[in-house]
Each structure stands twice: as structure tokens, then as C-alpha cells.
């Protein structure tokens, strides 16, 4: 056999051997765990394979950036890796990591908004969770075109963002979560209204009344009675005389105590001064408060005062109310 042919056979054999060794090396790499504890990583939208590989290497989740890139090329998964926040399991192999990023199941977070939260409190919680910036939230919840699109007859979304627990991931935008809260509120209201007697009040008026009930009530059982009091006063063209609405109207000037001078404040939310409902909701009412506003108790009560134990004393006349105030508020 000629020397040239022997050299060719040698080189071919060597190439095949190196290729086989490379394949075995890549196979070992693909199935070899990272020996790291459970780790959370964030892949931003638009991240390239190079960027994703660097992030994984910085967290010591892969032993070789080159091998990880080659493995993705072999699997044709480079373009399938999705952005998101991921929880990489302890000792995850490169194959398992690639599978996680391809599935795109981002880490889910929960955020809760208690019943009675104001729009400002909702904003603060979303900003703290890094879902919204203050400027972004305020723009979404006050922009006239947005309010018109959502059919909100108000200057903002106060009362329309339903208080509940919501799930989101790091790719959820401020607008998406606000829209989810709006949609939930619309669905809840539609269901409650369908099960309630016919009313002449529109959605905005019901939510406004429900928000006052939410702030006034000390417990769920009293909500229908409190609703009855306000309906009775409205029918008689009496002022609602509600502390929570007046406090809401004071805004940041409220110092924690309602003073006599505050009852003269010209704010349209001052129901000691103005008859009828205030311009809009003063907080986000929950389902029980909305249900009470749609289904008030049958009662002649016109007044109520706190017993300072989470319940109220209800009265039909002003004289009875004065006696209750003396007993429960003045200690006489």
C-alpha cells in the first residue's frame, strides 16, 4: 500500500476517533448535573443564546459555555429558549435546563389586594412588587382614552380594580395586571347583579355605594343593614354623613382624626355637606359589599354608630341615635 494512502487512512481514523470522543464528551456534558442548589435566574426578552449562556455560567449552572452552545446547536433549540424568570432545580443537567427554558414556564408570583384598598394603596403594592412604576400606574389608571375604552365614567379607576389575589411572572406588564383586575371586577359585578333584584342604580353608583359600605362595615353580617341605612337616607334626600367619604375627600391632609372643621370641607366627597352619593368609589369593594349594595336589608334604620367592638348599633330615629352615641362613644 502506498504511503499516501496509509496517511489518508490514518488521518480519517484519527478524525473519526476525535469526532467520537467529542460526541461522548458532549453526551457526558449534557447529562452531568451542575452540583448547584436550586437557583432562580431571569432571562430578559430578546436575549441571545450567547447572553443566556453567560447568565447560566455566571450562576455556575453549566461547566462550559462552548459545550452548552454546541449542545443547543445540535438540538436546534437556540431559537426556542424563552424569556422569563426560572427556578432551576438543584443539580440540573444542561439538558434539563434547556427543557425548562424551552417550556417557558416562568416562576409564578402572587400579589394580594385586601378588600377596601384604595387606588393609591394598590399602586404602592404594585410598585413595591416591581410590577409597575408609579408613573406607569398613574398613567394607565387616569388616562382619559383608557377610561373611555373601559367605559369608566370617572377620573380614575378607583373602585374598579377588584380586590383579590393575582398570579403574575416577571414578564407580566403593569397594564396586563391592571387589565386582569378590571376584567375580574367586571365579571364579579355581572354575576352578582344577575342574581340580585332589579335596581335603578348603574354600575358606577353601585360600586360607589359598595365602597362606602366596605369602609363602614365592621363585619360582613352588617353590610346589608348598612346598605339599608344609606338607601333609606337617599330616598329621604338626607345626607349620608359618612366619615370614610369625608376622610377620602381630605386626601393627604387627613391627620388621622376627623375634626369638626373637616365636616365643612367643600370636597364633593364630604357627605356631611353634600346630599346624594359622592362622585365615585372611595376604595375597591369586595364581593360581599357589592352584594349588599345590590341586596340591602329590609329595614327602617336611618342611623348607626360603632360599638367599638367591630359591630354597630342601629337606630330608626335621631333621638335613639343620640342615646347610642352617648352610650358607645361618649360613655354616658
C-alpha positions as a LaTeX table, in Angstrom:
\begin{tabular}{lrrr}
\hline
Residue & $x$ (\AA) & $y$ (\AA) & $z$ (\AA) \\
\hline
Unk1 & 0.00 & 0.00 & 0.00 \\
Unk2 & 1.29 & 3.38 & $-0.94$ \\
Unk3 & 2.42 & 5.73 & 1.86 \\
Unk4 & $-0.04$ & 8.43 & 0.76 \\
Unk5 & $-2.97$ & 6.04 & 1.12 \\
Unk6 & $-1.75$ & 4.94 & 4.56 \\
Unk7 & $-1.55$ & 8.56 & 5.69 \\
Unk8 & $-5.07$ & 9.20 & 4.42 \\
Unk9 & $-6.43$ & 6.17 & 6.28 \\
Unk10 & $-4.61$ & 7.29 & 9.42 \\
Unk11 & $-5.99$ & 10.82 & 9.23 \\
Unk12 & $-9.51$ & 9.55 & 8.56 \\
Unk13 & $-9.31$ & 7.13 & 11.50 \\
Unk14 & $-7.96$ & 9.91 & 13.72 \\
Unk15 & $-10.75$ & 12.27 & 12.65 \\
Unk16 & $-13.42$ & 9.66 & 13.34 \\
Unk17 & $-11.88$ & 8.92 & 16.73 \\
Unk18 & $-11.78$ & 12.60 & 17.65 \\
Unk19 & $-15.36$ & 13.01 & 16.47 \\
Unk20 & $-16.45$ & 10.05 & 18.57 \\
Unk21 & $-14.61$ & 11.40 & 21.60 \\
Unk22 & $-16.19$ & 14.82 & 21.07 \\
Unk23 & $-19.61$ & 13.22 & 20.85 \\
Unk24 & $-19.00$ & 11.26 & 24.05 \\
Unk25 & $-17.74$ & 14.43 & 25.75 \\
Unk26 & $-20.85$ & 16.36 & 24.69 \\
Unk27 & $-23.06$ & 13.47 & 25.81 \\
Unk28 & $-21.36$ & 13.42 & 29.22 \\
Unk29 & $-21.74$ & 17.20 & 29.50 \\
Unk30 & $-25.44$ & 17.09 & 28.56 \\
Unk31 & $-26.24$ & 14.57 & 31.31 \\
Unk32 & $-23.89$ & 15.87 & 34.00 \\
Unk33 & $-25.52$ & 17.78 & 36.88 \\
Unk34 & $-24.29$ & 21.24 & 37.89 \\
Unk35 & $-23.94$ & 20.40 & 41.62 \\
Unk36 & $-25.56$ & 23.73 & 42.47 \\
Unk37 & $-28.50$ & 24.34 & 44.83 \\
Unk38 & $-31.88$ & 25.47 & 43.49 \\
Unk39 & $-31.25$ & 28.74 & 41.67 \\
Unk40 & $-33.51$ & 31.48 & 40.27 \\
Unk41 & $-32.42$ & 33.16 & 37.04 \\
Unk42 & $-34.00$ & 35.84 & 34.85 \\
Unk43 & $-33.83$ & 35.76 & 31.06 \\
Unk44 & $-34.88$ & 39.07 & 29.57 \\
Unk45 & $-36.90$ & 39.26 & 26.34 \\
Unk46 & $-34.66$ & 39.32 & 23.27 \\
Unk47 & $-31.74$ & 37.58 & 24.97 \\
Unk48 & $-29.45$ & 35.73 & 22.54 \\
Unk49 & $-28.04$ & 32.24 & 23.09 \\
Unk50 & $-24.73$ & 33.90 & 23.94 \\
Unk51 & $-26.38$ & 36.07 & 26.60 \\
Unk52 & $-28.36$ & 33.16 & 28.06 \\
Unk53 & $-25.22$ & 31.01 & 28.18 \\
Unk54 & $-23.34$ & 33.78 & 30.02 \\
Unk55 & $-26.13$ & 34.08 & 32.60 \\
Unk56 & $-26.07$ & 30.34 & 33.26 \\
Unk57 & $-22.28$ & 30.36 & 33.58 \\
Unk58 & $-22.36$ & 33.32 & 35.99 \\
Unk59 & $-24.63$ & 31.26 & 38.25 \\
Unk60 & $-22.32$ & 28.22 & 37.88 \\
Unk61 & $-25.18$ & 26.23 & 36.35 \\
Unk62 & $-23.08$ & 24.98 & 33.40 \\
Unk63 & $-19.45$ & 23.92 & 33.32 \\
Unk64 & $-18.71$ & 25.01 & 29.76 \\
Unk65 & $-20.22$ & 27.84 & 27.72 \\
Unk66 & $-18.82$ & 26.37 & 24.49 \\
Unk67 & $-20.33$ & 22.93 & 25.10 \\
Unk68 & $-23.70$ & 24.48 & 26.04 \\
Unk69 & $-23.77$ & 26.45 & 22.78 \\
Unk70 & $-22.82$ & 23.38 & 20.76 \\
Unk71 & $-25.47$ & 21.30 & 22.54 \\
Unk72 & $-28.13$ & 23.86 & 21.61 \\
Unk73 & $-26.95$ & 23.84 & 18.01 \\
Unk74 & $-27.19$ & 20.04 & 17.92 \\
Unk75 & $-30.67$ & 20.10 & 19.48 \\
Unk76 & $-31.71$ & 23.05 & 17.29 \\
Unk77 & $-33.08$ & 24.73 & 20.42 \\
Unk78 & $-31.27$ & 28.08 & 20.22 \\
Unk79 & $-34.30$ & 30.00 & 18.95 \\
Unk80 & $-36.72$ & 28.13 & 21.23 \\
Unk81 & $-35.31$ & 29.34 & 24.56 \\
Unk82 & $-37.89$ & 31.68 & 26.10 \\
Unk83 & $-37.56$ & 34.75 & 28.28 \\
Unk84 & $-38.78$ & 34.58 & 31.85 \\
Unk85 & $-37.85$ & 34.04 & 35.47 \\
Unk86 & $-36.95$ & 30.41 & 36.09 \\
Unk87 & $-36.30$ & 28.24 & 39.09 \\
Unk88 & $-33.52$ & 25.87 & 38.06 \\
Unk89 & $-33.64$ & 22.69 & 40.13 \\
Unk90 & $-30.68$ & 21.60 & 42.22 \\
Unk91 & $-28.16$ & 19.51 & 40.26 \\
Unk92 & $-29.99$ & 20.24 & 36.99 \\
Unk93 & $-28.26$ & 18.93 & 33.89 \\
Unk94 & $-27.76$ & 21.09 & 30.77 \\
Unk95 & $-30.48$ & 19.04 & 29.08 \\
Unk96 & $-32.88$ & 19.74 & 31.95 \\
Unk97 & $-32.02$ & 23.46 & 31.83 \\
Unk98 & $-32.67$ & 23.59 & 28.10 \\
Unk99 & $-36.00$ & 21.79 & 28.60 \\
Unk100 & $-37.02$ & 24.33 & 31.28 \\
Unk101 & $-36.17$ & 27.31 & 29.08 \\
Unk102 & $-37.94$ & 25.78 & 26.08 \\
Unk103 & $-41.14$ & 25.16 & 28.05 \\
Unk104 & $-41.20$ & 28.81 & 29.11 \\
Unk105 & $-42.94$ & 28.13 & 32.43 \\
Unk106 & $-41.83$ & 31.21 & 34.31 \\
Unk107 & $-41.76$ & 31.35 & 38.08 \\
Unk108 & $-45.18$ & 32.50 & 39.30 \\
Unk109 & $-45.58$ & 35.17 & 41.96 \\
Unk110 & $-48.69$ & 36.08 & 43.93 \\
Unk111 & $-49.84$ & 39.54 & 44.93 \\
Unk112 & $-52.86$ & 40.23 & 47.15 \\
Unk113 & $-55.03$ & 43.31 & 47.49 \\
Unk114 & $-57.31$ & 43.36 & 50.55 \\
Unk115 & $-60.92$ & 44.48 & 50.26 \\
Unk116 & $-61.12$ & 48.21 & 50.93 \\
Unk117 & $-57.74$ & 49.08 & 49.43 \\
Unk118 & $-57.67$ & 52.47 & 47.75 \\
Unk119 & $-56.19$ & 53.07 & 44.32 \\
Unk120 & $-53.13$ & 54.61 & 45.99 \\
Unk121 & $-52.62$ & 51.55 & 48.19 \\
Unk122 & $-52.90$ & 49.28 & 45.15 \\
Unk123 & $-50.33$ & 51.43 & 43.37 \\
Unk124 & $-47.93$ & 51.25 & 46.31 \\
Unk125 & $-48.16$ & 47.45 & 46.43 \\
Unk126 & $-47.59$ & 47.07 & 42.68 \\
Unk127 & $-44.63$ & 49.43 & 42.79 \\
Unk128 & $-43.14$ & 47.50 & 45.75 \\
Unk129 & $-43.53$ & 44.25 & 43.78 \\
Unk130 & $-41.78$ & 45.86 & 40.78 \\
Unk131 & $-44.76$ & 45.19 & 38.52 \\
Unk132 & $-45.38$ & 48.89 & 37.89 \\
Unk133 & $-43.65$ & 52.20 & 38.30 \\
Unk134 & $-45.68$ & 54.93 & 39.96 \\
Unk135 & $-45.73$ & 56.98 & 36.75 \\
Unk136 & $-46.79$ & 53.99 & 34.67 \\
Unk137 & $-49.62$ & 53.02 & 37.03 \\
Unk138 & $-50.95$ & 56.57 & 37.31 \\
Unk139 & $-50.92$ & 56.98 & 33.53 \\
Unk140 & $-52.84$ & 53.72 & 32.96 \\
Unk141 & $-55.43$ & 54.42 & 35.67 \\
Unk142 & $-56.13$ & 58.07 & 34.84 \\
Unk143 & $-55.70$ & 58.46 & 31.07 \\
Unk144 & $-58.98$ & 59.61 & 29.51 \\
Unk145 & $-58.69$ & 57.35 & 26.41 \\
Unk146 & $-58.15$ & 54.32 & 28.66 \\
Unk147 & $-61.12$ & 55.20 & 30.88 \\
Unk148 & $-63.32$ & 55.69 & 27.83 \\
Unk149 & $-62.21$ & 52.34 & 26.39 \\
Unk150 & $-63.05$ & 50.61 & 29.66 \\
Unk151 & $-66.33$ & 52.57 & 29.97 \\
Unk152 & $-65.39$ & 54.09 & 33.32 \\
Unk153 & $-67.39$ & 57.30 & 33.98 \\
Unk154 & $-64.82$ & 58.66 & 36.39 \\
Unk155 & $-61.48$ & 60.45 & 36.57 \\
Unk156 & $-59.64$ & 57.25 & 37.53 \\
Unk157 & $-60.07$ & 53.54 & 38.23 \\
Unk158 & $-60.82$ & 53.93 & 41.94 \\
Unk159 & $-63.21$ & 51.14 & 42.92 \\
Unk160 & $-62.93$ & 49.23 & 39.65 \\
Unk161 & $-59.82$ & 47.13 & 40.39 \\
Unk162 & $-61.21$ & 44.06 & 42.12 \\
Unk163 & $-59.51$ & 43.17 & 45.42 \\
Unk164 & $-58.20$ & 39.60 & 45.27 \\
Unk165 & $-55.00$ & 37.55 & 44.88 \\
Unk166 & $-53.43$ & 37.55 & 41.44 \\
Unk167 & $-50.63$ & 35.50 & 39.86 \\
Unk168 & $-48.00$ & 37.03 & 37.64 \\
Unk169 & $-44.50$ & 36.45 & 36.35 \\
Unk170 & $-41.62$ & 38.84 & 35.73 \\
Unk171 & $-42.74$ & 39.35 & 32.14 \\
Unk172 & $-46.23$ & 40.48 & 33.19 \\
Unk173 & $-46.64$ & 44.14 & 32.40 \\
Unk174 & $-48.32$ & 46.73 & 34.59 \\
Unk175 & $-51.08$ & 47.11 & 32.00 \\
Unk176 & $-51.68$ & 43.35 & 31.88 \\
Unk177 & $-52.16$ & 43.06 & 35.64 \\
Unk178 & $-54.37$ & 46.18 & 35.83 \\
Unk179 & $-56.46$ & 44.78 & 32.97 \\
Unk180 & $-56.74$ & 41.45 & 34.78 \\
Unk181 & $-58.03$ & 43.24 & 37.88 \\
Unk182 & $-60.51$ & 45.23 & 35.78 \\
Unk183 & $-61.78$ & 42.12 & 33.99 \\
Unk184 & $-62.17$ & 40.25 & 37.28 \\
Unk185 & $-64.15$ & 43.16 & 38.71 \\
Unk186 & $-66.43$ & 43.28 & 35.67 \\
Unk187 & $-67.06$ & 39.53 & 35.81 \\
Unk188 & $-67.78$ & 39.58 & 39.56 \\
Unk189 & $-70.15$ & 42.52 & 39.22 \\
Unk190 & $-72.02$ & 40.95 & 36.29 \\
Unk191 & $-72.54$ & 37.71 & 38.22 \\
Unk192 & $-73.69$ & 39.46 & 41.41 \\
Unk193 & $-76.03$ & 41.79 & 39.53 \\
Unk194 & $-77.60$ & 38.87 & 37.64 \\
Unk195 & $-78.51$ & 37.25 & 40.96 \\
Unk196 & $-79.89$ & 40.46 & 42.52 \\
Unk197 & $-83.25$ & 42.25 & 42.29 \\
Unk198 & $-83.65$ & 44.92 & 39.62 \\
Unk199 & $-82.12$ & 48.27 & 40.56 \\
Unk200 & $-82.23$ & 51.75 & 39.08 \\
Unk201 & $-78.61$ & 52.31 & 40.09 \\
Unk202 & $-75.94$ & 51.85 & 37.43 \\
Unk203 & $-72.64$ & 50.05 & 37.96 \\
Unk204 & $-70.78$ & 53.21 & 38.94 \\
Unk205 & $-73.37$ & 54.09 & 41.58 \\
Unk206 & $-73.45$ & 50.56 & 42.97 \\
Unk207 & $-69.66$ & 50.44 & 43.24 \\
Unk208 & $-69.67$ & 53.86 & 44.90 \\
Unk209 & $-72.21$ & 52.74 & 47.49 \\
Unk210 & $-70.45$ & 49.39 & 47.93 \\
Unk211 & $-67.15$ & 51.15 & 48.61 \\
Unk212 & $-68.76$ & 53.18 & 51.40 \\
Unk213 & $-70.31$ & 50.01 & 52.86 \\
Unk214 & $-66.89$ & 48.34 & 52.67 \\
Unk215 & $-65.27$ & 51.12 & 54.70 \\
Unk216 & $-68.12$ & 51.49 & 57.20 \\
Unk217 & $-68.81$ & 47.83 & 57.99 \\
Unk218 & $-67.11$ & 46.15 & 60.91 \\
Unk219 & $-68.20$ & 42.69 & 59.80 \\
Unk220 & $-69.82$ & 41.01 & 56.81 \\
Unk221 & $-73.14$ & 40.34 & 58.55 \\
Unk222 & $-73.86$ & 44.06 & 59.00 \\
Unk223 & $-73.24$ & 45.05 & 55.38 \\
Unk224 & $-76.88$ & 44.60 & 54.21 \\
Unk225 & $-78.12$ & 46.68 & 57.18 \\
Unk226 & $-75.60$ & 49.45 & 56.47 \\
Unk227 & $-76.73$ & 49.36 & 52.85 \\
Unk228 & $-80.34$ & 49.73 & 54.02 \\
Unk229 & $-79.43$ & 52.79 & 56.10 \\
Unk230 & $-77.85$ & 54.53 & 53.12 \\
Unk231 & $-80.71$ & 53.63 & 50.76 \\
Unk232 & $-83.23$ & 54.94 & 53.30 \\
Unk233 & $-81.31$ & 58.20 & 53.66 \\
Unk234 & $-81.02$ & 58.61 & 49.89 \\
Unk235 & $-84.76$ & 58.07 & 49.45 \\
Unk236 & $-85.44$ & 60.74 & 52.06 \\
Unk237 & $-82.92$ & 63.11 & 50.47 \\
Unk238 & $-80.88$ & 63.10 & 53.67 \\
Unk239 & $-77.12$ & 63.45 & 53.67 \\
Unk240 & $-75.26$ & 60.16 & 54.03 \\
Unk241 & $-72.99$ & 61.72 & 56.70 \\
Unk242 & $-70.31$ & 59.08 & 56.18 \\
Unk243 & $-66.92$ & 59.54 & 57.84 \\
Unk244 & $-65.00$ & 57.41 & 55.26 \\
Unk245 & $-66.16$ & 59.51 & 52.30 \\
Unk246 & $-65.25$ & 62.73 & 54.08 \\
Unk247 & $-61.83$ & 61.34 & 55.03 \\
Unk248 & $-61.27$ & 60.27 & 51.43 \\
Unk249 & $-62.03$ & 63.79 & 50.28 \\
Unk250 & $-59.44$ & 65.22 & 52.65 \\
Unk251 & $-56.70$ & 63.26 & 50.90 \\
Unk252 & $-53.23$ & 63.67 & 52.36 \\
Unk253 & $-54.40$ & 66.47 & 54.65 \\
Unk254 & $-56.19$ & 63.92 & 56.86 \\
Unk255 & $-54.17$ & 63.66 & 60.09 \\
Unk256 & $-55.77$ & 60.52 & 61.49 \\
Unk257 & $-58.63$ & 62.25 & 63.28 \\
Unk258 & $-61.80$ & 63.71 & 61.79 \\
Unk259 & $-62.26$ & 67.23 & 63.17 \\
Unk260 & $-65.37$ & 69.41 & 63.23 \\
Unk261 & $-63.72$ & 71.73 & 60.73 \\
Unk262 & $-63.32$ & 68.79 & 58.32 \\
Unk263 & $-67.09$ & 68.41 & 58.14 \\
Unk264 & $-67.23$ & 71.81 & 56.42 \\
Unk265 & $-64.66$ & 70.87 & 53.79 \\
Unk266 & $-66.04$ & 71.70 & 50.31 \\
Unk267 & $-64.87$ & 68.40 & 48.79 \\
Unk268 & $-67.65$ & 66.68 & 46.80 \\
Unk269 & $-66.80$ & 63.57 & 48.84 \\
Unk270 & $-67.89$ & 65.33 & 52.04 \\
Unk271 & $-71.27$ & 63.65 & 52.55 \\
Unk272 & $-71.85$ & 65.73 & 55.70 \\
Unk273 & $-72.13$ & 68.73 & 53.41 \\
Unk274 & $-73.42$ & 67.33 & 50.10 \\
Unk275 & $-76.53$ & 65.22 & 49.54 \\
Unk276 & $-76.55$ & 62.05 & 47.48 \\
Unk277 & $-73.67$ & 59.76 & 46.61 \\
Unk278 & $-70.14$ & 61.13 & 46.24 \\
Unk279 & $-68.71$ & 61.37 & 42.69 \\
Unk280 & $-67.27$ & 57.86 & 42.74 \\
Unk281 & $-65.97$ & 54.94 & 44.80 \\
Unk282 & $-63.60$ & 55.62 & 47.70 \\
Unk283 & $-61.93$ & 52.19 & 47.64 \\
Unk284 & $-62.12$ & 48.78 & 45.98 \\
Unk285 & $-65.14$ & 46.97 & 47.45 \\
Unk286 & $-65.18$ & 43.21 & 47.78 \\
Unk287 & $-67.93$ & 40.84 & 46.64 \\
Unk288 & $-69.79$ & 40.98 & 49.97 \\
Unk289 & $-70.02$ & 44.78 & 49.91 \\
Unk290 & $-71.17$ & 44.78 & 46.26 \\
Unk291 & $-73.75$ & 42.11 & 47.07 \\
Unk292 & $-75.02$ & 44.22 & 50.00 \\
Unk293 & $-75.32$ & 47.28 & 47.76 \\
Unk294 & $-77.37$ & 45.19 & 45.32 \\
Unk295 & $-79.35$ & 43.41 & 48.07 \\
Unk296 & $-79.94$ & 45.81 & 51.00 \\
Unk297 & $-81.77$ & 44.52 & 54.04 \\
Unk298 & $-85.42$ & 45.48 & 54.53 \\
Unk299 & $-85.21$ & 47.95 & 57.43 \\
Unk300 & $-86.34$ & 51.36 & 58.69 \\
Unk301 & $-82.93$ & 52.18 & 60.18 \\
Unk302 & $-81.53$ & 55.62 & 59.40 \\
Unk303 & $-78.51$ & 55.77 & 61.70 \\
Unk304 & $-75.72$ & 53.58 & 63.05 \\
Unk305 & $-72.82$ & 54.12 & 65.41 \\
Unk306 & $-69.84$ & 51.96 & 66.29 \\
Unk307 & $-69.98$ & 49.87 & 69.45 \\
Unk308 & $-66.17$ & 49.82 & 69.38 \\
Unk309 & $-66.12$ & 46.04 & 69.12 \\
Unk310 & $-66.42$ & 45.59 & 65.36 \\
Unk311 & $-70.20$ & 45.96 & 65.33 \\
Unk312 & $-72.69$ & 48.85 & 65.18 \\
Unk313 & $-75.80$ & 50.00 & 66.99 \\
Unk314 & $-78.58$ & 50.80 & 64.52 \\
Unk315 & $-81.35$ & 53.31 & 65.18 \\
Unk316 & $-84.57$ & 54.42 & 63.48 \\
Unk317 & $-84.78$ & 57.92 & 64.94 \\
Unk318 & $-82.31$ & 60.69 & 65.66 \\
Unk319 & $-83.22$ & 60.58 & 69.37 \\
Unk320 & $-82.38$ & 56.85 & 69.52 \\
Unk321 & $-79.15$ & 57.55 & 67.66 \\
Unk322 & $-78.14$ & 60.27 & 70.14 \\
Unk323 & $-78.67$ & 57.86 & 73.00 \\
Unk324 & $-76.49$ & 55.26 & 71.23 \\
Unk325 & $-73.76$ & 57.86 & 70.65 \\
Unk326 & $-73.79$ & 58.78 & 74.34 \\
Unk327 & $-73.58$ & 55.12 & 75.35 \\
Unk328 & $-70.98$ & 53.82 & 72.92 \\
Unk329 & $-68.93$ & 56.90 & 72.01 \\
Unk330 & $-69.18$ & 59.22 & 75.00 \\
Unk331 & $-69.50$ & 56.56 & 77.69 \\
Unk332 & $-72.50$ & 58.24 & 79.35 \\
\hline
\end{tabular}
